Amino acid sequence: MTTPDRPPRQSTRPEEPEQASPAQEEPSLFEKCHRFFDPSGDYAKLKQADLYPYFRPIEESEGSRAVMNGDELVMAGSNNYLGLTADPRVKEAAQEATATYGTGCTGSRFLNGTLDLHLELEEKLADFMGKEEAVLFSTGYMTNEGVLEAVAGRGDIIFSDKDNHACINAGAQKSLAETRRYRHNDFDHLRTMLERAHAERPDAGKLIATDGVFSMSGKIARVPELIDLANEFDAALMLDDAHAIGVVGEGGRGSASTFGLKDEVHLITGTFSKSFASIGGFCVGDRDVVEYIRHEASTHIFSASMPPSTVATVLKSLEILQNEPERLDRLHEISDYMRDGFRNLGFDVWESETPIIPVVIGDMERCFRFWRELIDQGVFVNAVVPPAVPKGQALMRTSYMATHTDEELDQILDAFHKVGKKLGVIGTNGHTTNGQSTSADA
Protein backbone atom coordinates (compact mmCIF):
# COMPACT_ATOMS: atom_id res chain seq x y z
CA MET A 1 0.00 0.00 0.00
CA THR A 2 1.34 3.38 -0.95
CA THR A 3 0.81 6.67 0.79
CA PRO A 4 0.46 9.83 -1.26
CA ASP A 5 3.13 12.48 -0.74
CA ARG A 6 2.12 15.04 1.78
CA PRO A 7 3.57 18.49 2.35
CA PRO A 8 5.78 18.81 5.43
CA ARG A 9 3.90 19.56 8.59
CA GLN A 10 4.11 23.18 9.63
CA SER A 11 4.81 24.10 13.21
CA THR A 12 2.11 26.04 14.96
CA ARG A 13 4.64 27.46 17.42
CA PRO A 14 5.33 31.19 16.91
CA GLU A 15 8.77 32.13 15.51
CA GLU A 16 11.25 33.35 18.14
CA PRO A 17 13.91 35.87 17.23
CA GLU A 18 17.40 34.34 16.99
CA GLN A 19 19.59 35.52 19.83
CA ALA A 20 23.35 35.69 19.69
CA SER A 21 25.02 33.69 22.45
CA PRO A 22 26.97 35.90 24.78
CA ALA A 23 30.73 35.70 24.40
CA GLN A 24 32.09 33.47 27.10
CA GLU A 25 34.81 35.01 29.18
CA GLU A 26 37.81 32.76 29.60
CA PRO A 27 38.80 31.98 33.17
CA SER A 28 41.75 34.01 34.45
CA LEU A 29 43.36 30.69 35.38
CA PHE A 30 44.51 30.30 31.75
CA GLU A 31 46.13 33.72 31.38
CA LYS A 32 49.55 32.26 32.14
CA CYS A 33 49.06 29.73 29.34
CA HIS A 34 48.60 32.48 26.76
CA ARG A 35 51.54 34.45 28.15
CA PHE A 36 53.75 31.39 27.65
CA PHE A 37 53.04 31.51 23.89
CA ASP A 38 53.33 35.29 23.54
CA PRO A 39 55.20 36.11 20.29
CA SER A 40 57.66 38.26 22.22
CA GLY A 41 58.48 35.47 24.70
CA ASP A 42 61.38 33.02 24.75
CA TYR A 43 59.31 30.06 23.61
CA ALA A 44 58.06 31.73 20.42
CA LYS A 45 61.47 33.13 19.57
CA LEU A 46 63.19 29.76 20.02
CA LYS A 47 60.57 27.97 17.93
CA GLN A 48 60.83 30.58 15.19
CA ALA A 49 64.62 30.22 15.09
CA ASP A 50 64.36 26.40 15.15
CA LEU A 51 66.36 26.35 18.40
CA TYR A 52 63.72 24.77 20.62
CA PRO A 53 65.20 21.39 21.63
CA TYR A 54 62.27 19.71 23.39
CA PHE A 55 59.52 17.33 22.23
CA ARG A 56 61.40 16.59 19.00
CA PRO A 57 59.97 13.43 17.41
CA ILE A 58 62.27 10.47 16.83
CA GLU A 59 61.19 8.52 13.75
CA GLU A 60 63.44 5.49 14.14
CA SER A 61 65.72 4.31 16.92
CA GLU A 62 68.19 1.45 16.92
CA GLY A 63 70.14 1.97 20.10
CA SER A 64 73.13 4.19 19.43
CA ARG A 65 71.61 5.74 16.30
CA ALA A 66 68.30 7.47 15.67
CA VAL A 67 66.47 9.19 12.81
CA MET A 68 65.02 12.66 13.34
CA ASN A 69 63.44 14.70 10.55
CA GLY A 70 64.77 12.14 8.09
CA ASP A 71 68.39 12.52 9.21
CA GLU A 72 70.37 9.77 10.95
CA LEU A 73 72.07 10.93 14.14
CA VAL A 74 74.39 9.41 16.71
CA MET A 75 72.30 9.17 19.88
CA ALA A 76 74.24 10.58 22.83
CA GLY A 77 71.22 11.68 24.84
CA SER A 78 69.58 8.40 25.85
CA ASN A 79 69.51 6.66 29.22
CA ASN A 80 69.66 3.31 27.42
CA TYR A 81 72.89 2.55 29.32
CA LEU A 82 73.20 -1.15 28.48
CA GLY A 83 72.01 -0.63 24.90
CA LEU A 84 69.20 -3.16 25.26
CA THR A 85 66.23 -1.33 23.74
CA ALA A 86 67.09 -2.72 20.29
CA ASP A 87 68.36 -6.13 21.44
CA PRO A 88 66.52 -8.88 19.50
CA ARG A 89 66.22 -11.05 22.62
CA VAL A 90 64.50 -8.26 24.52
CA LYS A 91 62.12 -7.54 21.65
CA GLU A 92 61.24 -11.20 21.35
CA ALA A 93 60.49 -11.47 25.07
CA ALA A 94 58.12 -8.51 24.85
CA GLN A 95 56.36 -10.00 21.82
CA GLU A 96 55.93 -13.41 23.47
CA ALA A 97 54.47 -11.86 26.62
CA THR A 98 51.98 -9.88 24.54
CA ALA A 99 50.94 -13.04 22.72
CA THR A 100 50.39 -14.86 26.03
CA TYR A 101 48.87 -12.16 28.24
CA GLY A 102 47.60 -9.49 25.87
CA THR A 103 48.61 -5.84 25.76
CA GLY A 104 47.70 -4.70 29.28
CA CYS A 105 46.46 -5.68 32.72
CA THR A 106 43.51 -3.23 32.87
CA GLY A 107 43.73 -2.88 36.62
CA SER A 108 45.91 -2.23 39.63
CA ARG A 109 48.15 -4.78 41.29
CA PHE A 110 45.85 -4.53 44.29
CA LEU A 111 42.91 -6.00 42.36
CA ASN A 112 43.10 -7.78 39.00
CA GLY A 113 46.46 -6.51 37.75
CA THR A 114 48.90 -9.01 39.27
CA LEU A 115 50.37 -11.54 36.84
CA ASP A 116 52.71 -14.38 37.65
CA LEU A 117 55.26 -12.32 35.67
CA HIS A 118 55.06 -9.51 38.24
CA LEU A 119 55.74 -11.91 41.08
CA GLU A 120 58.62 -13.50 39.20
CA LEU A 121 60.23 -10.12 38.57
CA GLU A 122 59.81 -9.02 42.20
CA GLU A 123 61.44 -12.22 43.40
CA LYS A 124 64.36 -11.94 40.98
CA LEU A 125 64.94 -8.25 41.74
CA ALA A 126 65.01 -8.88 45.48
CA ASP A 127 67.48 -11.70 44.93
CA PHE A 128 69.62 -9.58 42.57
CA MET A 129 69.76 -6.71 45.06
CA GLY A 130 70.29 -8.96 48.07
CA LYS A 131 67.16 -7.72 49.85
CA GLU A 132 64.22 -9.58 51.37
CA GLU A 133 61.45 -8.13 49.25
CA ALA A 134 60.69 -6.01 46.17
CA VAL A 135 57.58 -4.18 45.00
CA LEU A 136 56.91 -2.93 41.48
CA PHE A 137 55.42 0.41 40.41
CA SER A 138 54.20 1.55 37.00
CA THR A 139 56.86 4.26 36.61
CA GLY A 140 60.05 5.27 38.36
CA TYR A 141 58.52 8.64 39.24
CA MET A 142 55.57 6.93 40.92
CA THR A 143 57.97 4.68 42.83
CA ASN A 144 59.63 7.46 44.79
CA GLU A 145 56.40 9.38 45.17
CA GLY A 146 54.63 6.31 46.57
CA VAL A 147 57.44 5.08 48.80
CA LEU A 148 57.89 8.44 50.50
CA GLU A 149 54.15 8.93 50.91
CA ALA A 150 53.84 5.49 52.51
CA VAL A 151 56.75 5.46 54.95
CA ALA A 152 56.80 9.12 56.05
CA GLY A 153 53.79 10.97 57.38
CA ARG A 154 52.67 13.80 59.59
CA GLY A 155 55.10 14.15 62.49
CA ASP A 156 58.05 12.64 60.58
CA ILE A 157 60.95 14.53 58.98
CA ILE A 158 62.47 13.94 55.54
CA PHE A 159 66.00 15.23 54.87
CA SER A 160 66.43 15.67 51.13
CA ASP A 161 69.45 16.66 49.01
CA LYS A 162 68.69 19.89 47.12
CA ASP A 163 69.75 18.26 43.82
CA ASN A 164 67.34 15.34 44.17
CA HIS A 165 65.04 14.42 41.30
CA ALA A 166 61.61 16.05 41.16
CA CYS A 167 59.86 12.79 42.08
CA ILE A 168 61.54 12.77 45.50
CA ASN A 169 60.40 16.34 46.08
CA ALA A 170 56.87 15.41 44.97
CA GLY A 171 56.81 12.38 47.27
CA ALA A 172 58.07 14.40 50.22
CA GLN A 173 55.36 16.99 49.67
CA LYS A 174 52.65 14.38 49.29
CA SER A 175 53.75 12.55 52.43
CA LEU A 176 52.77 15.46 54.70
CA ALA A 177 56.03 14.95 56.59
CA GLU A 178 58.15 18.00 57.28
CA THR A 179 60.87 18.29 54.64
CA ARG A 180 64.25 19.86 55.29
CA ARG A 181 66.51 20.20 52.24
CA TYR A 182 70.26 20.19 52.79
CA ARG A 183 72.81 21.70 50.42
CA HIS A 184 73.94 19.31 47.73
CA ASN A 185 76.42 16.77 49.13
CA ASP A 186 77.02 19.08 52.13
CA PHE A 187 77.13 16.67 55.04
CA ASP A 188 78.06 19.31 57.58
CA HIS A 189 74.81 21.02 56.68
CA LEU A 190 72.93 17.71 56.93
CA ARG A 191 74.52 16.99 60.32
CA THR A 192 73.42 20.40 61.60
CA MET A 193 69.86 19.68 60.48
CA LEU A 194 69.85 16.25 62.09
CA GLU A 195 71.25 17.60 65.34
CA ARG A 196 68.59 20.31 65.46
CA ALA A 197 65.81 17.82 64.70
CA HIS A 198 67.09 15.43 67.38
CA ALA A 199 67.16 18.22 69.96
CA GLU A 200 63.76 19.68 69.06
CA ARG A 201 61.85 16.50 68.22
CA PRO A 202 63.74 13.44 69.46
CA ASP A 203 60.80 11.09 68.84
CA ALA A 204 60.15 12.10 65.22
CA GLY A 205 60.73 9.48 62.55
CA LYS A 206 63.60 10.55 60.29
CA LEU A 207 64.37 9.62 56.67
CA ILE A 208 67.34 10.74 54.56
CA ALA A 209 66.44 10.58 50.85
CA THR A 210 68.90 11.13 48.03
CA ASP A 211 69.68 10.27 44.45
CA GLY A 212 72.27 7.50 44.26
CA VAL A 213 73.60 8.97 41.01
CA PHE A 214 72.64 12.57 40.34
CA SER A 215 70.99 12.77 36.95
CA MET A 216 72.56 16.03 35.76
CA SER A 217 76.10 15.80 37.12
CA GLY A 218 76.65 12.03 36.88
CA LYS A 219 78.10 12.18 40.39
CA ILE A 220 77.70 9.21 42.75
CA ALA A 221 76.27 10.02 46.19
CA ARG A 222 78.72 9.72 49.07
CA VAL A 223 76.98 6.72 50.57
CA PRO A 224 79.46 6.00 53.43
CA GLU A 225 78.91 9.46 54.97
CA LEU A 226 75.15 9.12 54.55
CA ILE A 227 75.11 5.74 56.29
CA ASP A 228 77.20 7.08 59.19
CA LEU A 229 74.81 9.99 59.73
CA ALA A 230 71.75 7.78 59.41
CA ASN A 231 73.09 5.38 62.02
CA GLU A 232 74.17 8.15 64.39
CA PHE A 233 70.78 9.87 64.37
CA ASP A 234 68.50 6.83 64.09
CA ALA A 235 67.38 7.78 60.58
CA ALA A 236 66.39 5.55 57.68
CA LEU A 237 68.30 5.97 54.41
CA MET A 238 66.66 5.75 50.98
CA LEU A 239 68.68 5.81 47.75
CA ASP A 240 67.06 6.52 44.40
CA ASP A 241 69.26 4.44 42.08
CA ALA A 242 67.41 5.24 38.85
CA HIS A 243 70.70 6.06 37.12
CA ALA A 244 72.78 3.56 39.11
CA ILE A 245 71.16 0.12 38.81
CA GLY A 246 72.63 -1.59 35.77
CA VAL A 247 75.27 1.13 35.58
CA VAL A 248 77.58 1.20 38.63
CA GLY A 249 78.49 -1.07 41.51
CA GLU A 250 79.28 -4.77 41.68
CA GLY A 251 77.37 -6.39 38.82
CA GLY A 252 75.45 -3.16 38.29
CA ARG A 253 73.80 -3.26 41.72
CA GLY A 254 73.91 0.48 42.27
CA SER A 255 75.50 3.32 44.18
CA ALA A 256 75.78 1.69 47.61
CA SER A 257 77.28 -1.40 45.99
CA THR A 258 80.04 0.84 44.60
CA PHE A 259 81.24 1.18 48.20
CA GLY A 260 80.38 -2.38 49.27
CA LEU A 261 77.58 -0.99 51.46
CA LYS A 262 74.40 -2.20 49.77
CA ASP A 263 73.30 -4.14 52.85
CA GLU A 264 73.54 -1.02 55.03
CA VAL A 265 70.89 0.94 53.08
CA HIS A 266 67.30 0.57 54.23
CA LEU A 267 65.46 1.28 50.97
CA ILE A 268 66.73 1.31 47.38
CA THR A 269 64.51 2.41 44.54
CA GLY A 270 65.10 2.17 40.82
CA THR A 271 63.52 2.45 37.41
CA PHE A 272 63.20 0.24 34.34
CA SER A 273 63.22 3.12 31.85
CA LYS A 274 66.99 3.25 31.61
CA SER A 275 69.24 0.17 31.82
CA PHE A 276 66.25 -2.18 31.62
CA ALA A 277 64.90 -0.89 28.29
CA SER A 278 61.32 -0.57 29.48
CA ILE A 279 59.22 1.49 31.89
CA GLY A 280 58.25 1.03 35.52
CA GLY A 281 60.02 1.11 38.85
CA PHE A 282 60.73 -0.84 42.02
CA CYS A 283 61.66 -0.59 45.66
CA VAL A 284 63.64 -3.19 47.63
CA GLY A 285 64.17 -3.50 51.37
CA ASP A 286 63.18 -5.50 54.44
CA ARG A 287 60.06 -7.62 53.99
CA ASP A 288 57.81 -5.87 56.52
CA VAL A 289 58.70 -2.41 55.22
CA VAL A 290 58.15 -3.31 51.57
CA GLU A 291 54.89 -5.13 52.31
CA TYR A 292 53.71 -2.02 54.17
CA ILE A 293 54.59 0.11 51.13
CA ARG A 294 52.71 -2.34 48.90
CA HIS A 295 49.53 -1.74 50.93
CA GLU A 296 49.92 1.99 51.64
CA ALA A 297 51.44 3.65 48.56
CA SER A 298 48.60 5.22 46.59
CA THR A 299 50.66 5.20 43.37
CA HIS A 300 50.80 1.41 43.67
CA ILE A 301 47.23 0.76 44.79
CA PHE A 302 45.41 3.13 42.47
CA SER A 303 47.43 2.83 39.27
CA ALA A 304 47.25 0.20 36.54
CA SER A 305 50.07 -2.31 36.80
CA MET A 306 52.99 -2.68 34.41
CA PRO A 307 51.85 -4.26 31.12
CA PRO A 308 53.09 -7.82 30.50
CA SER A 309 55.38 -6.82 27.63
CA THR A 310 57.25 -4.34 29.84
CA VAL A 311 57.65 -6.87 32.66
CA ALA A 312 59.01 -9.45 30.23
CA THR A 313 61.40 -6.84 28.83
CA VAL A 314 62.80 -6.18 32.30
CA LEU A 315 63.14 -9.89 33.09
CA LYS A 316 65.12 -10.46 29.89
CA SER A 317 67.25 -7.34 30.48
CA LEU A 318 68.06 -8.47 34.02
CA GLU A 319 69.07 -11.87 32.67
CA ILE A 320 71.36 -10.27 30.08
CA LEU A 321 72.91 -7.96 32.68
CA GLN A 322 73.79 -10.94 34.86
CA ASN A 323 75.05 -13.11 32.00
CA GLU A 324 77.00 -10.44 30.11
CA PRO A 325 79.06 -8.44 32.63
CA GLU A 326 81.24 -7.27 29.75
CA ARG A 327 78.52 -4.72 28.97
CA LEU A 328 79.30 -2.96 32.24
CA ASP A 329 83.02 -3.10 31.52
CA ARG A 330 82.44 -1.52 28.11
CA LEU A 331 80.18 1.14 29.61
CA HIS A 332 82.85 2.15 32.13
CA GLU A 333 85.51 2.17 29.40
CA ILE A 334 83.36 4.45 27.24
CA SER A 335 82.60 6.77 30.16
CA ASP A 336 86.29 7.25 30.97
CA TYR A 337 87.14 7.76 27.30
CA MET A 338 84.51 10.47 26.82
CA ARG A 339 85.27 12.30 30.08
CA ASP A 340 88.94 12.45 29.16
CA GLY A 341 88.07 13.42 25.60
CA PHE A 342 85.92 16.38 26.59
CA ARG A 343 88.41 17.58 29.17
CA ASN A 344 91.27 17.33 26.68
CA LEU A 345 89.26 19.50 24.30
CA GLY A 346 88.88 22.10 27.04
CA PHE A 347 85.30 21.50 28.15
CA ASP A 348 84.05 21.63 31.74
CA VAL A 349 82.36 18.31 32.63
CA TRP A 350 81.94 18.87 36.37
CA GLU A 351 82.72 15.77 38.49
CA SER A 352 81.00 13.06 36.48
CA GLU A 353 81.73 9.48 37.59
CA THR A 354 79.23 7.66 35.37
CA PRO A 355 78.01 7.50 31.75
CA ILE A 356 76.19 10.79 32.43
CA ILE A 357 78.68 13.44 31.32
CA PRO A 358 77.51 17.07 31.44
CA VAL A 359 79.30 19.49 29.10
CA VAL A 360 78.89 23.03 30.42
CA ILE A 361 78.07 25.63 27.77
CA GLY A 362 77.11 28.78 29.72
CA ASP A 363 74.07 30.96 29.05
CA MET A 364 70.75 29.58 27.84
CA GLU A 365 70.74 31.02 24.32
CA ARG A 366 74.23 29.75 23.57
CA CYS A 367 73.20 26.36 24.95
CA PHE A 368 70.27 26.13 22.53
CA ARG A 369 72.44 27.24 19.60
CA PHE A 370 75.04 24.65 20.57
CA TRP A 371 72.35 21.96 20.60
CA ARG A 372 71.11 22.95 17.14
CA GLU A 373 74.64 23.03 15.69
CA LEU A 374 75.26 19.52 17.04
CA ILE A 375 72.15 18.29 15.21
CA ASP A 376 73.64 19.69 12.01
CA GLN A 377 76.83 17.74 12.83
CA GLY A 378 74.79 14.52 13.18
CA VAL A 379 74.78 14.26 16.99
CA PHE A 380 71.80 14.30 19.36
CA VAL A 381 72.23 15.28 23.02
CA ASN A 382 69.97 16.96 25.61
CA ALA A 383 70.03 20.69 26.31
CA VAL A 384 69.53 21.43 30.02
CA VAL A 385 68.93 24.96 31.26
CA PRO A 386 68.00 26.63 34.60
CA PRO A 387 66.29 25.89 36.91
CA ALA A 388 67.42 22.29 36.32
CA VAL A 389 71.03 23.55 36.57
CA PRO A 390 72.52 26.71 38.14
CA LYS A 391 72.20 30.00 36.28
CA GLY A 392 75.05 30.45 33.80
CA GLN A 393 75.69 26.69 33.79
CA ALA A 394 73.36 25.59 30.99
CA LEU A 395 74.76 22.39 29.58
CA MET A 396 74.66 19.57 27.09
CA ARG A 397 73.72 16.45 29.05
CA THR A 398 75.45 13.63 27.23
CA SER A 399 74.93 9.99 28.15
CA TYR A 400 76.34 6.78 26.76
CA MET A 401 75.45 3.16 26.21
CA ALA A 402 77.52 0.01 26.12
CA THR A 403 76.79 -0.41 22.40
CA HIS A 404 78.37 2.85 21.22
CA THR A 405 81.23 2.14 18.81
CA ASP A 406 84.62 3.85 18.99
CA GLU A 407 83.81 5.56 15.68
CA GLU A 408 80.59 6.99 17.10
CA LEU A 409 82.38 8.27 20.19
CA ASP A 410 84.99 10.03 18.07
CA GLN A 411 82.23 11.52 15.92
CA ILE A 412 80.64 12.98 19.05
CA LEU A 413 83.93 14.48 20.25
CA ASP A 414 84.69 15.88 16.82
CA ALA A 415 81.25 17.52 16.62
CA PHE A 416 81.65 19.08 20.08
CA HIS A 417 85.10 20.38 19.14
CA LYS A 418 83.83 22.05 15.95
CA VAL A 419 80.78 23.60 17.56
CA GLY A 420 82.67 24.58 20.72
CA LYS A 421 85.16 26.59 18.68
CA LYS A 422 82.51 28.07 16.40
CA LEU A 423 80.39 29.36 19.31
CA GLY A 424 83.31 30.43 21.47
CA VAL A 425 82.71 27.93 24.25
CA ILE A 426 86.27 26.74 23.81
CA GLY A 427 89.02 28.79 22.24
CA THR A 428 92.00 27.81 20.19
CA ASN A 429 93.88 27.25 23.44
CA GLY A 430 91.15 24.87 24.58
CA HIS A 431 90.43 26.47 27.93
CA THR A 432 87.05 27.30 29.44
CA THR A 433 85.80 28.83 32.66
CA ASN A 434 82.28 27.74 33.58
CA GLY A 435 81.30 27.53 29.96
CA GLN A 436 82.84 30.90 29.04
CA SER A 437 85.97 30.79 26.93
CA THR A 438 89.14 32.36 28.26
CA SER A 439 90.66 32.51 24.82
CA ALA A 440 91.06 35.84 23.08
CA ASP A 441 90.22 34.03 19.85
CA ALA A 442 86.78 32.91 21.05
N, C-alpha and C positions, 0 to 999 in steps of 0.2 A: 504494500500500500504506500502510495506516495503522498506527500504533503505539499500543497502549493506554497511557493515562496511567499513569505510575508515580510513586510517592511520591518526594520528594527524597531523594537519597542522604545518609545520615548519616555524619558524620566519626567515624572510630574513634579519633581523637587525643583524649587526655584534656583536659578543660577546664583552662585556666590562669587563676589569679586575675588580675583586671584591676589593673594597677599605675598609680598616678598618676605622670605625668612630673614629674621634679623641676623646680622653678621655676628658670629660667635667669637667672643674675645678669648684669646689663648691664655691659658694659665701662666702666671708670672714664673712658675716653676721652670718653664722651658726657656726662659730668656738666656740663660747661660749656654744652652745648646746652640742658639743662633749666634751668640757672640763667638763661640768656638769657630764657626765657619765664616766669620766676617772677612770680606776680601782683603782687608788691611792687616789681618792677623797672620801669625806665623804659619798656621796650618795651610791657609790658602796660598801663601807665597811659596812654601815648600812644594806643594802639589803642582803649582804652575811651573816651577823651575825643574820639575821631575827630580826633586831631591828628597822627597818623603820616603823613608826606608821601610815603613811598616805595612803589614797586611799585603805584601806582595805575593801574588799567587805563584806557586811552584807547579809546573805542568808535568814534570817527570822527576823521579828521584831514584837513584840507584846507589845509595850509600854516599860515597865520597864525591859524587858528581850529581848535578841537578840541572834541569832545564827551566829557565825563566824567560818569558817573552820570546820564546823560540831559540834562545841562546844557551849553549851548554856552559856551565860554570863549575869550578871547583868549589865544593861545599866546605867552608871552614867556619860555619856558624851553627852547626847542629850539635845536639847533646847525645848523639848516637855513638857513644864512646867506644863500644866494642864492635861497631860496624855491622850490627846484626839485622837491621831493618830490611835489608835486601837479601839476607841469607836464604837460600832455597829451602833449607831444613825448617827454618822458622815459618816461612810462608806455607809450607806443606802442613805443618802442625796446626796453623790457624784454619786452613781449609778443611782439614779432617774434623776439627772440633765443630766447625759450622755445619758440616754434613751430618754429624751425630746429634748435636744439641740444638741446632738452629742458630739464628743470628743474635738472640738476646735472651735475657732471663725474665724480663717483664715484671720484676718485683724486687723487693729488698731482700738482703740476706736473712733478715729477721723473719720473713714469711716464706714466700715461695722461691726466692732467688738463690738458694744454696744448692750448688751442684757438687757432685763428688770431686770434680776438678778443683773447686775452691778449697775443699778440705785437703786435697793432695798438695796443693801449692802452699797452704799454711803450714802443713807438717814439714815440707821440704825446706821452706824458708827458715823456720825455727831451728831445724837441724843445721842448716848452712850457717846460720848466725850464732849457733851455740846457745840458744835461749830456750826457755821452756815452752813458749807459746807465741803464735803469730796471729794477727787479725788483718784481713784485707779491707781496703777502702776503694771506692770507685775512681778517685784521683789522688795524686800526691798532695795537692792543696787541701782536699777534704780530710786527708789523714791527719795532718798537723792541727787543723782546725778542730777536728773531732776529739783527738787525744787530749788536747789542752782543755777543751770544754768539759771533758769527762773527769779528768783527774784533779783539776784545780777549780775551786768554786769560791763563793763568797767567804771571806775570812782568810783565804790563802794568799800567798804572794808569789808572783812569777818574776824572775829576774831574767831579762832578755837582752842579748847583745843588740846594739843599735843597728848593726848591719844585717840582722836576720831577715830572712825572706818574708814577704808580705803575709803568707799563710800563717806564720807563727804569730805575727801581730794580730791578725784577724782572730785566731784561736784564743789568744790572751784576752782580747776584748770581749769575745763571746762568753768566755768562762765566768765573767763577773769577779774574778780574782783581782786583787790590786796588782798592777804591773809596774815594775821599776826597771828602766832601761839603762844598762851600763855602757860606757864608752867602749867602742869596738876593741876587743882583745885587751882591755885595760883591767887587769885583775886586781890592781890596787883599788880602783874605783868599785869593782864588784865586792871586794872584801869590806870596804867601808859601808856599802849598802847592806850587806849581810849582817855586819856587826850592829848597825842601827836597828835593823829589823829584829834581831835577836834580843836587843835591849828593850825595845818598845813593845814587841809582841812575841814573846818567847814561845808561845803555844801555836803560833800560826804555821800551817803547812807551807813548805817552801820548795819551789821548783826552779832550777836553772835550765833555761832552754836556749839552744844555740844551733846554728848551722854547723855541720861537721866539716864541710867544705863550702866556703863562701862563694856564691854563684857569680859574682862580678870580679873578684880578685883572684880566684883560684887558690886561695890560701887555706891551709888546713887548720882547724881550730886547735888550740893548745890544750888538748884533752888532759894531760897530767895535772896541770894547774887547776882545771875545772873540777876534776875528781877530788883533789886535795881540799878545795874549798867546800865542795858538797859534803864531804865526810866531816869536816870540821864543824859545819853549821847545821848538820842534820837536814840537808836538802837533797831532794831527788835531782838527778841529772838526765836531761833528754837531749839527744843529738839527732838533728835532721840530716841524714846522710843521703839526701837526694842526689847529690853530685859526688858521692863517695863510694856507695855500694857498686861493685863492678868496675871500680876505677882505682882505688887505693887500698892499702892494707893487705894483709896476708890473704891471698886468694881472692882479693877484691872484696873483703869483708868490712871495709869502711874506715872511717877516720880513727876511731878508738883502736882498731886492729893495727893501724900504723905504728902505734906505741905499745902494742901488746897488752892493751887495757880494755878489750871488748867486754870482758866479764865484769868489769867494775862500773859499767854504765847501766843505769836502771831501765831506760827506754831508748830504743833506736828506731827511728822512722826512715822510710825510704820511698822511692817512687819507681814505677816501671816504665816511665816515659823517656828514660834516658838509656842506660846500659841494657835494659831489658826489652827495648824495641816495641813497646806497647803503651798502655796507659793504665793507671791505677796506682795504688800505694799500699803500704803495710806498716805495721808497728810490731816490734818484738820486745819481749820482756818476761818477767815472772808470770806464771800461769794465772794467779789470782788477779793481778793487776790488769793483764790483757783481757781476761774474761769480763772484768768489770767494765773496761772500755767497750768491749763488744756489746754490752747491754745498755750503756749509758751515752755513747757518742751519737748525737742526732744525725751526723753526716753518714753514719753507718746504718742506723736503723731506718732512716727515712729516705734513703737514696737507692735507686736501682743498682743491683750488684754488677760486677764486672762481667761483660759478655763472654761466652765460652771461648771465642776465638782469641780474645786478649789474654785470658788465663792460660790457654795452651801455648801462646806465644812466649809468655813469661817462663813457663815450665821448660820449654825447649831452650830458651836463652840461658836459663840457670844451668841446665845440663851442659851446654856448650862452654859456658864460663868455667865450670868445674873440670871439664875434659880437655880444654884447650888453654892452659895457663899462658901459653906463648902470646896470646892476644894481649894480656896485661903487660908482658915484657915489651912487646912492640909499642903499646900505648905510652909506656914510660920513656922508651927510647925516642919516640916522636916528640913527646913533650919537652924533653931536654934539648933536642935538636932545634925546635922552634924557639924556645926561650933564648937559647944562645944566639940563634940567627937574628932575632929581632934586636937583641942587645948589641950585637956586633954591628948592626946597621945604624945604631944610635937611638933606638926607640926606648921609651920608658914602659916597662911591663910590670911595674909594681913588684910584689913578692910572690908571684904565682909559684905553686908547687905541684900543679896538676895539669891535665890537658886543657883547662880553662886558662887562656893567656890573654890578658887585657893589654891593648896597645893604646896608650894615652895619646890623644890628638890635641885637646885643648878646648877651644870654645865650641858652642853647639853648631854654628853655621859651618865652620871648617870641618867638623866631624861629619856632617851630612854630605858635604862636598867630597870628602875623602871616601865615604861609603859609595857614592855614585861613581867616582873615578875607578874604584876597585871593580865595580860591576863591568865597566868598560874594559878592564884588564882581564875579565873572565874569572873573578873571584867573588864569592858571596861570604860576607861576615855580618855581624849584628852591630848596628850603631846604638850606643847607650849614652843617654844624656841625663843631666840633672832632672828630677831629684834622685834618680837611681844611683848616681855617682856625685861626688862633690862638684860644686861650681868650678868651672875652669878645667875640669878633668874628664870631659866627654871623651869617650873611647870607642875603639873597635873591639868588641868582645869576640875573640877568636876561640874556637874549640876544635878538638881533633879526635879522630877515631882510629882504631887500630888498623883499619883497612886503607888509610891514606898511603899512597906510594911516595917514594923519594922524589920522583919527578913532580908530583902534585905539591909537595911541600916546598920545593924550590920555586915552583911557579908562584906560590903564595908570597914567599919572601921577595921574589923579584918584583911582583906587583906592588907590594908595600914600599919597596925601595923607590920605584919610579914615582908613585903618587906622593910619597913622603917628601921627596925632593921638589916635585912640582908645586906642592901646596905649602912648602916652607916649614913642614913639621920637623924634618931633619935637613941640615945643611950639608954642604959639600964636605965639612969636617965630621959629619955624622954625630953631632952632639945635640941633645935636647934638654930642656929644663921644664918639666911638667907639661910637656906637649908643645912648648914654645921653643922654636929653634934659637940657639945661641950663635948661629953662624951669620956672618955679615952677608953671605951670599943667599940667604933664605929669601 
